[in-house]
Amino acid sequence: MSLRIAVVQQNGNPGNPEENRNKALLFAEQALDQGADVVLFHEELLVGYTPDLRALAEPVDGETTQAFQQ
């Protein structure tokens, strides 16, 4: 059994989760189209390093989780 893993290190726009999420979805789609079974992203994918972290938080079942489930 083999497992193809894609690792994405994208440049984000700190404080703009919608833009970052849309970029990540495009990268995920490309990786899956190229045969990846798993796509990994870095820990600050959505909001980057910003002092407004709490204000930008969303629930676990929020917009980002729902977008990646599709």
Secondary structure by P-SEA (a helix, b strand, c coil): cbbbbbbbbcccccccaaaaaaaaaaaaaaaaaacccbbbbcccccccccccccccccccccaaaaaaac
